Amino acid sequence: MSDPTSQGVGGQSRDGEVRVSVRPEGVFLIVTPPEGAGHPVSLPAAERALAQKEIIDIDWAAVHTALEGKSGTPVLVAPRHPSLDRDAAVEVEVDQDEMEAYLIIRPALGGRKLTVAQLEQALQAAGVVEGVKREVLEAAVVAQDTGGRFLVATGRPPVNGNDGYIDYRFSVTGPTPRPLELEDGRVDYYTLQTVQNVNAGQVLAVRVPPTNGLPGITVRGRPLGAKAGRDVRLPKGKNTDANPEYPDELIAVIAGQVTMIGGKVNVLPVYEVRGDVDFSTGNIDFQGGVVVHGSVTSGFVIKATGNVDVGGSVEAATILTDGDVTVRRGVQGGDRGRLVGKNIQAKFIQNCRVEAAGDVIVDEALMYADVYSQGKVEARGSKGRIVGGVVRAVREVSARVIGSKLGTHTEIMVGISPEVRAELERVSQELTQRQRQLDEVVKSIRLIQEALAAGRPVPGSDGERLGRLVAAMNQLNEAVERLRYRREDLEVLVNNAGVGLVRATETVFPGVKITIGPLTTLVQDEIAKALFYLEGGEIRIGSA
């Protein structure tokens, strides 16, 4: 009967306490005073303590004396009646689901107290064999003078198994379009990262199997079963399958765009843009083919490994692919556009760089374009014409009209790979540059040597500088020799070029420069239905 919130000695407080002690010579009441701001023992508290011990024939005057004295000295308040003595008793109570067991202790009245062994025997008699708390048994023995109800055993409830689930290795809702932040802090608004590309064999999802759960048990030893978790299947869709080595992994069978359709994981070989490629889509970088129902606007880039089909037009944009490029309308490159692919086809191409591993076909015109083709270049149809620019092809260049009445400079090259011809041009330019540098170094060395031989001082020259010039000369000599050998090899390829044709089915105009293999001719007069070909070491003109 103490109040731990009251202050007493050392800053602590405690209410007064009352205790009943049953002895052979009688029943004694022991009252201790409060400490600090604690409350003294009241008469009702003393009455309750005596009633709990079932004491009779109480001397209430003695009780008042004990309460007033509060000295902690035992005060005889009643005689002992041995006929009323009884031993302490214990009852075991088990709840309905057998998950909890309680000890209900009735304190001794002058009789014998309970031991831990007796409490254990009572539990065994009640069938309580699981989850018994030894510390509660010991605490109940200590506190048995006041009796009470003690939670002495608890069962172990079953733990149901976890359901299996799919661990997706991509965003099932699709990536959130956001501009690409560059390393220098700038933001690229042309790149929104909207495509989830995957490669063949890439893991797309992993099946995490269910668990069986943990069985439980009641305090009486009755087992409680646990439910196993529900299983899941790999969400196989188009172009996906289980990994043969790890069946719980779902992998892509092909490269493409991964997406969720109807709860299934699919890899689509074609990425489809319903409208234009613009700031709403950003640049497209896709492992597969791309279909654009609209147009590709200026500044944007499409990179693909499959065919690229544009239903509209292409502005000053870039398309790079390993497959074919088809533009249903025209290409207005604005001198910044670039098309790279296998076979390239468009309604017309203007002011654009075109690089094709195969053929380049236009329905109307090639105008002021820079074209490389490993196959043929053809401007077909009633409007087919090639005007301005440079067109290079291995096999053939053909059009209804080549050049214009205005004498627009138009250059056609056939009979050799454009790559070989471009490398020859590059090697020749580099050789000229290195030879010029070599001449300057040799000249400087000669001036220094002449001055030193004549005993004339040369400002800024010494042995160290002369050594550096000699080292540079040796390096340039090696570079010039290497470039000369390479140019000779390329010239052999050009001079031994295969058959190449240039065909104008209606007219070729003056100002058109035609190169077949190593030979070049400039058209001086308008020629109808002209076919240019190489024969007998010269370019001949026949009828187309």
ROKOL-915327 format. One line per 4 residues: number of its first residue (from 1); their letters; for each residue x, y, z of C-alpha. Coordinates in pm, whole numbers, plus 32768, in hexadecimal, padded with zeros to 4 digits. Example, Ala and Ser with C-alpha at 12.3 -4.5 7.8 and 13.67 -1.06 7.14 Angstrom:
REM ROKOL-915327
1 = AS = 84CE:7E3E:830C | 8557:7F96:82CA
***
This chain:
REM ROKOL-915327
1 = MSDP = 8000:8000:8000 | 80F7:8106:7F95 | 80E9:8228:7EA2 | 8230:823A:7DE0
5 = TSQG = 81E0:8399:7D6E | 8200:8434:7ECA | 8353:84BB:7F2D | 8415:844E:805F
9 = VGGQ = 8579:8413:80C7 | 8671:8448:7FAF | 8566:84EC:7ED9 | 8484:83B6:7EE8
13 = SRDG = 8325:839C:7F7F | 825F:8271:7FF4 | 810B:8235:808F | 80EF:8187:81DC
17 = EVRV = 80C2:800C:81D5 | 7FF7:7F12:829D | 8042:7D9D:82C1 | 7F9A:7C84:8386
21 = SVRP = 807B:7B83:842D | 7FDE:7A42:84B1 | 80B7:79AE:85C6 | 8082:7897:86C9
25 = EGVF = 804A:799B:87DA | 7F4B:7A5F:8711 | 7EFE:7B40:85EA | 7FD3:7C7B:85CF
29 = LIVT = 7FA2:7DB7:8504 | 80DF:7E60:8488 | 80B8:7FC8:840E | 81DC:808D:837B
33 = PPEG = 81CE:8206:8357 | 81D2:82BE:8206 | 8307:8369:8181 | 8313:84C5:80F6
37 = AGHP = 81C4:852E:8066 | 813A:83CC:807D | 7FE6:837E:8113 | 7FBB:82CE:8264
41 = VSLP = 7F05:8180:827F | 7D8E:81B0:82A6 | 7C9D:80E1:8378 | 7BEF:8050:8241
45 = AAER = 7D42:7FD6:81C7 | 7D7F:7F25:8311 | 7C20:7E90:8306 | 7C5C:7E04:81AA
49 = ALAQ = 7DA8:7D69:8210 | 7D04:7CBB:833A | 7BD7:7C4B:826F | 7CB8:7BB1:816A
53 = KEII = 7D4E:7AD6:8278 | 7BF2:7A86:82F9 | 7C50:7AFC:845A | 7B3D:7AF5:8568
57 = DIDW = 7B23:7B80:86C9 | 7BDE:7CBB:866C | 7C41:7DB3:8778 | 7BF1:7EF6:86BE
61 = AAVH = 7C86:7FCB:87CE | 7DCF:7F19:8792 | 7DA0:7F56:861E | 7D7D:80CD:865F
65 = TALE = 7EAE:80C0:873B | 7F79:8021:8623 | 7EFA:8124:852A | 7F51:8243:8610
69 = GKSG = 80A4:81B8:866D | 8115:8172:850A | 825E:80F8:8596 | 8277:7FB4:84D5
73 = TPVL = 8262:7EF9:8623 | 8178:7DCB:861E | 8038:7E11:86E9 | 7F62:7CE9:8762
77 = VAPR = 7E05:7D29:86DB | 7D5F:7BCD:86EE | 7D92:7A74:877F | 7DF1:795A:869B
81 = HPSL = 7CEA:7852:8655 | 7D9B:7716:85DC | 7C4E:7683:8571 | 7C3E:778F:8461
85 = DRDA = 7D9F:774C:83DD | 7DBB:76CB:8279 | 7ED1:7687:8186 | 7F04:775B:804E
89 = AVEV = 7E4B:76D0:7F1D | 7E79:76E9:7DA8 | 7D88:76BD:7C84 | 7DE9:76A6:7B15
93 = EVDQ = 7D0B:7758:7A1A | 7D2E:7718:78A3 | 7C79:77F5:77A7 | 7B8E:7765:76A3
97 = DEME = 7C88:7755:7582 | 7D95:76CC:7669 | 7E85:77E3:7610 | 7EA8:786D:7773
101 = AYLI = 7EBA:77CF:78CD | 7E9F:7886:7A1A | 7EF9:7832:7B80 | 7DF1:78A9:7C79
105 = IRPA = 7E8E:78A6:7DD4 | 7DD0:78C1:7F1A | 7EC2:7929:802E | 7F01:7855:8164
109 = LGGR = 7E52:78AC:82AC | 7F4E:7837:83A9 | 7F86:76FB:82DD | 8093:7689:81F3
113 = KLTV = 80FC:7755:80C5 | 811D:76D9:7F61 | 8264:7673:7EC1 | 82CE:7684:7D55
117 = AQLE = 82BE:7508:7D43 | 8152:750D:7DB7 | 80FE:760F:7CAB | 81A5:7533:7BA3
121 = QALQ = 80DC:7407:7C1B | 7F9B:74D1:7C00 | 7FF0:7530:7A97 | 803B:73CA:7A38
125 = AAGV = 7EF4:7358:7AD5 | 7E3F:7457:79FF | 7EF5:73DB:78C9 | 7FBE:751C:789A
129 = VEGV = 8107:74A9:7803 | 816B:75B4:7706 | 81D9:771D:7724 | 81FF:7716:78A2
133 = KREV = 82B9:7847:7927 | 83A5:77E4:7A3C | 83D6:794C:7AAB | 825D:7971:7AE3
137 = LEAA = 825B:783A:7BC3 | 836B:78D0:7C99 | 82C2:7A25:7CA7 | 8175:7986:7D0A
141 = VVAQ = 821B:78D1:7E2F | 82B2:7A19:7EA7 | 8167:7AD6:7E89 | 8081:79C4:7F0E
145 = DTGG = 803D:7A77:8059 | 7F53:7B5F:7F9D | 7EDD:7A5B:7EA5 | 7E78:7AB7:7D45
149 = RFLV = 7E5B:7A43:7BDE | 7F9C:7A01:7B1B | 7FC6:79C0:79A4 | 80AC:7897:79B9
153 = ATGR = 80A7:77F9:785D | 8060:7868:76F8 | 8032:7796:75C1 | 80DF:77D8:7478
157 = PPVN = 7FEA:783F:7368 | 8025:77BB:7209 | 80C8:78A3:710C | 8032:787B:6FB4
161 = GNDG = 8120:786C:6E8F | 8162:7999:6DB2 | 80C6:799C:6C5A | 81B0:797D:6B35
165 = YIDY = 81E1:7AB6:6A67 | 828E:7B3A:6931 | 83BD:7C19:6955 | 83B6:7CED:681A
169 = RFSV = 8503:7D6B:679A | 846C:7E89:66D1 | 8366:7F96:6709 | 8217:7EEA:66D2
173 = TGPT = 816A:803E:66B1 | 826B:80B8:65B7 | 837C:81BB:65EF | 8313:8319:6652
177 = PRPL = 8376:8406:6538 | 8478:84F8:65BB | 8591:85BC:6513 | 86EC:852C:652D
181 = ELED = 87CB:85E8:6622 | 892C:8602:659B | 8A68:85E9:666D | 8AA8:875F:6651
185 = GRVD = 894F:87AC:66E0 | 88A9:8807:6598 | 8763:875E:6535 | 872C:86B0:63E7
189 = YYTL = 85BB:86E4:6399 | 85DD:8615:625B | 8622:84D9:6325 | 84FF:846B:6402
193 = QTVQ = 8567:82FF:6434 | 840B:8276:63E7 | 8474:8126:6356 | 84C9:7FF6:642A
197 = NVNA = 85BB:7F38:634E | 861B:7DD3:639F | 870A:7CE0:62FD | 86CF:7B74:62AA
201 = GQVL = 8714:7AA2:63DF | 86E1:7BC3:64D0 | 862A:7B6D:6614 | 84D9:7C22:661C
205 = AVRV = 8437:7B8B:6751 | 8482:7A8E:6863 | 8382:79AA:6907 | 83AB:79A9:6A80
209 = PPTN = 830A:7861:6AF8 | 8213:7854:6C1C | 827A:77DF:6D77 | 81D5:76C2:6E38
213 = GLPG = 81A9:7784:6F7B | 81F5:771C:70E2 | 8108:7637:71A5 | 8095:76A1:7300
217 = ITVR = 8044:75EC:7445 | 7F55:7627:7569 | 7FBA:762D:76D6 | 7F30:74C9:76EE
221 = GRPL = 800E:7453:75D0 | 7F04:7447:74C1 | 7FAA:7491:7371 | 7F1F:75AC:729A
225 = GAKA = 7F51:7590:7125 | 7FC8:76B6:704C | 7F4B:770B:6EF0 | 804A:7709:6DD8
229 = GRDV = 805F:7843:6D00 | 7FBC:784D:6BAB | 809A:780C:6A80 | 80BF:78EB:694D
233 = RLPK = 811D:78A5:67E7 | 8219:795B:6712 | 8159:7A62:6647 | 81CF:79E6:64F6
237 = GKNT = 815E:7AB7:63CE | 81D9:7AEC:626B | 834A:7AAC:6235 | 838F:7A4D:639F
241 = DANP = 83D2:78F9:643C | 845A:7850:6573 | 85D2:7840:658F | 8637:76D6:6541
245 = EYPD = 8746:76E6:664B | 8679:779C:6754 | 8506:7750:671E | 8497:785C:6814
249 = ELIA = 8528:796A:6730 | 8465:7A01:6610 | 854C:7A72:64F8 | 8527:7B28:63AE
253 = VIAG = 8539:7A47:627D | 8584:7B6C:6195 | 8602:7CCF:61B7 | 84F4:7DD7:61C2
257 = QVTM = 840F:7EA2:62A0 | 8394:7DFF:63E1 | 8230:7E53:6446 | 810F:7DCA:6514
261 = IGGK = 7FD7:7D6B:6450 | 7EB6:7CC1:6501 | 7F90:7C5E:6627 | 808F:7BB6:6544
265 = VNVL = 81F3:7C20:64FB | 822A:7C57:6389 | 8358:7CB7:62BB | 82EE:7D6D:6181
269 = PVYE = 83DB:7D71:6059 | 8347:7EB9:5FDC | 8325:8002:6098 | 81F6:80C3:6022
273 = VRGD = 81CC:823E:6035 | 8062:829F:5FF4 | 80B1:840A:5FA6 | 81EC:84D0:5F60
277 = VDFS = 8345:84A4:5FF0 | 8362:85ED:60A9 | 837F:8670:620C | 825E:8594:6278
281 = TGNI = 8323:8458:6225 | 848C:84C9:622D | 859A:8411:6170 | 855B:82A1:6126
285 = DFQG = 8669:81A0:6174 | 85DB:8043:613A | 865B:7EE0:6115 | 8577:7E86:5FF3
289 = GVVV = 84A5:7F2F:5EEA | 83F7:8081:5F08 | 82B0:80EE:5E68 | 825B:8261:5E71
293 = HGSV = 80FB:82B2:5DFF | 8148:8424:5DF5 | 8285:84E2:5DA0 | 83E0:8504:5E36
297 = TSGF = 8413:8670:5E8E | 8558:8734:5E87 | 8665:86E6:5F84 | 85E8:8590:5FEC
301 = VIKA = 869B:8442:5FC6 | 861C:82E3:5F84 | 870F:81C6:5FC8 | 869D:8065:5F7D
305 = TGNV = 8719:7F0C:5F21 | 85F0:7EB3:5E44 | 8530:7F5F:5D2F | 84BD:80C7:5D61
309 = DVGG = 8376:8128:5CB4 | 8307:8295:5CBE | 81A5:82D6:5C47 | 81DA:844D:5C29
313 = SVEA = 830E:8518:5BD8 | 8467:8542:5C6E | 84EF:869A:5CB9 | 8651:86F4:5D26
317 = ATIL = 865C:85B6:5DF7 | 8739:8481:5E0F | 86D8:8318:5DD3 | 87DE:820C:5E1A
321 = TDGD = 8789:809E:5DF0 | 8811:7F4D:5D86 | 86D0:7F0E:5CC4 | 861A:7FBE:5BA9
325 = VTVR = 859B:8124:5BBA | 8452:817C:5B11 | 83C6:82E0:5B0E | 826A:82E9:5A75
329 = RGVQ = 8281:845A:5A2D | 83BB:8525:59FA | 84FB:857F:5AB1 | 8549:86F0:5AE0
333 = GGDR = 869B:86D1:5B85 | 86F1:8841:5BA1 | 8862:87E1:5B74 | 8854:8740:5CCF
337 = GRLV = 8788:8609:5C8B | 8827:84B1:5C7A | 87A2:835C:5C16 | 8871:8222:5C53
341 = GKNI = 87ED:80C7:5C09 | 87ED:7F9D:5B26 | 86FC:7FF5:5A0D | 8671:8157:5A18
345 = QAKF = 8532:81BF:5967 | 8473:8309:5969 | 838E:83DB:5894 | 84A6:84D9:5871
349 = IQNC = 85E6:8535:5927 | 866A:8698:593A | 8797:8730:59EE | 87E1:85F4:5AAF
353 = RVEA = 8903:8503:5AE0 | 88A6:839F:5A83 | 8976:8268:5ACF | 88F0:811A:5A55
357 = AGDV = 8988:7FBF:5A6F | 889B:7F62:5953 | 87CD:8037:5862 | 8740:8197:586D
361 = IVDE = 85F1:81BE:57BC | 8524:82FF:5799 | 83D9:8324:56E5 | 8410:848A:5676
365 = ALMY = 855E:8533:56B2 | 86B0:853D:5758 | 8701:86AD:5785 | 8846:8735:5813
369 = ADVY = 887B:85F3:58D4 | 89C0:854F:593F | 8986:83DE:58F3 | 8A58:82A5:5935
373 = SQGK = 89D3:8159:58B7 | 8A72:8001:58B2 | 896D:7F9B:57AF | 88B3:8079:56BD
377 = VEAR = 880E:81D0:56CA | 86CD:8200:5606 | 85E4:8329:55DB | 84C4:8279:5531
381 = GSKG = 8375:82D4:54A1 | 8302:83F0:53BF | 8397:84F3:54AB | 84D8:8439:54F7
385 = RIVG = 85FC:852A:54F5 | 874D:8565:559A | 87AA:86D2:55C3 | 88D9:8759:567D
389 = GVVR = 89A5:86B3:578A | 8A84:8581:5774 | 89FD:8424:5735 | 8AE2:82F7:5764
393 = AVRE = 8A85:818E:5718 | 8B39:8049:56CE | 8A58:7FBE:55BC | 8980:80C6:5517
397 = VSAR = 88E6:821F:552C | 87AE:8253:545D | 86A3:835E:5437 | 85BB:83F1:5334
401 = VIGS = 867D:8538:5342 | 87D9:857D:53CE | 8840:86E7:5406 | 8777:8819:539E
405 = KLGT = 8760:891A:5288 | 8804:8A15:5372 | 8942:8947:536E | 8926:88ED:54DF
409 = HTEI = 8A64:883E:554A | 8A0A:86D0:5577 | 8B0B:85C2:55B7 | 8AD1:844E:5578
413 = MVGI = 8BCC:8340:55DB | 8BA6:81CB:5594 | 8C72:808F:556D | 8D19:8087:56BF
417 = SPEV = 8CB2:807F:5829 | 8C6E:81DE:58AA | 8D2D:817C:59E2 | 8E65:8130:5916
421 = RAEL = 8E44:8273:5855 | 8E0C:833A:5997 | 8F3A:8298:5A3A | 9010:82E5:590A
425 = ERVS = 8FAA:8450:5921 | 8FEF:845B:5A95 | 9141:83AD:5A75 | 91A6:8497:595A
429 = QELT = 914E:85CA:5A26 | 9207:8549:5B59 | 9335:84EF:5A85 | 9341:8650:59F8
433 = QRQR = 932C:86E1:5B57 | 943D:85FE:5BE6 | 9522:8641:5ABD | 94F8:87B7:5AF3
437 = QLDE = 9550:8792:5C63 | 967E:86BC:5C0B | 96FC:87C2:5B17 | 96E5:88D0:5C23
441 = VVKS = 97A1:87FC:5D22 | 98B3:87A2:5C28 | 98D6:8910:5BCD | 98FF:8972:5D3C
445 = IRLI = 9A05:8864:5D75 | 9AC9:88D3:5C43 | 9ACC:8A42:5CB3 | 9B4A:89E7:5E0F
449 = QEAL = 9C57:88FE:5D87 | 9CD1:8A04:5C8C | 9CE0:8B0D:5D9C | 9D9E:8A2D:5E89
453 = AAGR = 9E93:89C8:5D76 | 9ED7:8B38:5D29 | 9EFB:8B8A:5E97 | 9DD2:8C74:5E91
457 = PVPG = 9CF4:8C81:5FC6 | 9B8C:8C1F:5F86 | 9A96:8CC1:607C | 99C5:8BC0:6139
461 = SDGE = 9A88:8A95:60B5 | 9B5D:89A2:6170 | 9BB4:8834:616E | 9A76:87D6:6224
465 = RLGR = 9994:8885:6128 | 9A55:87EB:6007 | 9A20:8695:60A6 | 98AB:86CE:60BE
469 = LVAA = 989B:8735:5F4F | 995A:85FF:5EE3 | 986A:8521:5FAD | 973E:85CF:5F0C
473 = MNQL = 97D8:85A0:5DB3 | 9801:842C:5DEC | 9697:8409:5E5F | 9617:84CE:5D34
477 = NEAV = 96EA:83FF:5C45 | 9648:82C2:5CCE | 94EB:8358:5CB1 | 9524:83D0:5B4B
481 = ERLR = 95AA:827B:5AE3 | 9481:81C8:5B83 | 9385:82B2:5ADD | 942D:828B:5987
485 = YRRE = 9413:8111:599D | 92A6:8127:59FF | 9257:821B:58E6 | 92FC:8134:57EB
489 = DLEV = 9228:800F:5866 | 90E9:80DC:584C | 9146:815B:56F0 | 916F:7FF3:5681
493 = LVNN = 900E:7FAA:56FD | 8F86:80DA:5646 | 9040:808F:5501 | 8FC7:7F26:5506
497 = AGVG = 8E62:7F87:5558 | 8D48:7EB1:54D5 | 8C3D:7F16:53E1 | 8B6D:8044:5445
501 = LVRA = 8A5B:80F0:5380 | 89C2:824C:537A | 8871:825A:52CB | 8793:8385:526F
505 = TETV = 865B:82FB:51C3 | 85F2:8455:5148 | 8703:855D:5169 | 8855:85A5:5206
509 = FPGV = 88A6:8719:5212 | 89F4:87CF:51F4 | 8AAE:8801:533C | 8A87:8699:53AB
513 = KITI = 8BD1:85FA:5413 | 8BDB:8481:53E5 | 8CE6:839F:547A | 8CF3:822D:5427
517 = GPLT = 8E0A:8178:54E0 | 8F47:8248:54B2 | 8EC6:8318:538B | 8E00:845A:538C
521 = TLVQ = 8D45:8518:527F | 8C89:8663:5289 | 8B4E:8677:51B8 | 8B6C:87A5:50CF
525 = DEIA = 8A2B:8785:5007 | 88CB:8710:504B | 88AB:859E:4FF8 | 8766:84E2:4FCD
529 = KALF = 873E:837F:504C | 88A9:835B:50B1 | 8954:8228:513E | 8AB6:825A:51C6
533 = YLEG = 8B95:812A:51ED | 8D06:80CB:51F6 | 8DA0:8017:50CE | 8EFA:8004:503D
537 = GEIR = 8F8F:80E0:5149 | 8EA1:8202:5109 | 8D41:8275:515C | 8C53:8237:503B
541 = IGSA = 8AF4:82BA:5001 | 89E4:81DB:4F7A | 886A:81E9:4F61 | 879A:81B1:5099
***
